[in-house]
Amino acid sequence: MYKWVPGTCTSDYALSAHQWDTHTRSEDFLQRFHAVVHLHEDVSPNPTEDPSGALHWNTLRAVAVEDFLLAEAVKIGVVTNTTIR
């Protein structure tokens, strides 16, 4: 389960938001994000010819983007990942 790192006051959350904003504006982040979004774009199915294949490919891409964003947020310390048993 992912959640924002808890704070004791509003300014803590504002600081986390500022950290995330700064991180996501960096050239390194943008290049890696672009690579994830366009991963395997050259082999994506044509939605007209293969609607279910295109939907499957788009779902895989959406999962990859979500995984990337969550990993980045954990890496910079604004989100935690807790395993629920």
Contacts in CASP RR format, 6 or more apart in sequence:
PFRMAT RR
TARGET T0000
AUTHOR 0000-0000-0000
METHOD contacts of the structure
MODEL  1
MYKWVPGTCTSDYALSAHQWDTHTRSEDFLQRFHAVVHLHEDVSPNPTED
PSGALHWNTLRAVAVEDFLLAEAVKIGVVTNTTIR
1 81 0 8 1.000
1 82 0 8 1.000
1 83 0 8 1.000
1 84 0 8 1.000
2 70 0 8 1.000
2 73 0 8 1.000
2 74 0 8 1.000
2 79 0 8 1.000
2 80 0 8 1.000
2 81 0 8 1.000
2 82 0 8 1.000
3 79 0 8 1.000
3 80 0 8 1.000
3 82 0 8 1.000
4 13 0 8 1.000
4 16 0 8 1.000
4 78 0 8 1.000
4 79 0 8 1.000
5 16 0 8 1.000
5 77 0 8 1.000
5 78 0 8 1.000
5 79 0 8 1.000
5 80 0 8 1.000
6 12 0 8 1.000
7 13 0 8 1.000
16 77 0 8 1.000
16 78 0 8 1.000
17 78 0 8 1.000
19 76 0 8 1.000
19 77 0 8 1.000
19 78 0 8 1.000
20 73 0 8 1.000
20 76 0 8 1.000
20 78 0 8 1.000
23 29 0 8 1.000
23 72 0 8 1.000
23 76 0 8 1.000
24 30 0 8 1.000
24 33 0 8 1.000
24 72 0 8 1.000
29 72 0 8 1.000
32 68 0 8 1.000
33 65 0 8 1.000
33 68 0 8 1.000
36 61 0 8 1.000
36 64 0 8 1.000
36 65 0 8 1.000
36 68 0 8 1.000
37 61 0 8 1.000
37 65 0 8 1.000
39 61 0 8 1.000
39 64 0 8 1.000
40 57 0 8 1.000
40 61 0 8 1.000
44 54 0 8 1.000
44 57 0 8 1.000
45 53 0 8 1.000
45 54 0 8 1.000
45 57 0 8 1.000
46 54 0 8 1.000
47 54 0 8 1.000
47 55 0 8 1.000
70 79 0 8 1.000
70 81 0 8 1.000
73 79 0 8 1.000
74 80 0 8 1.000
74 81 0 8 1.000
END
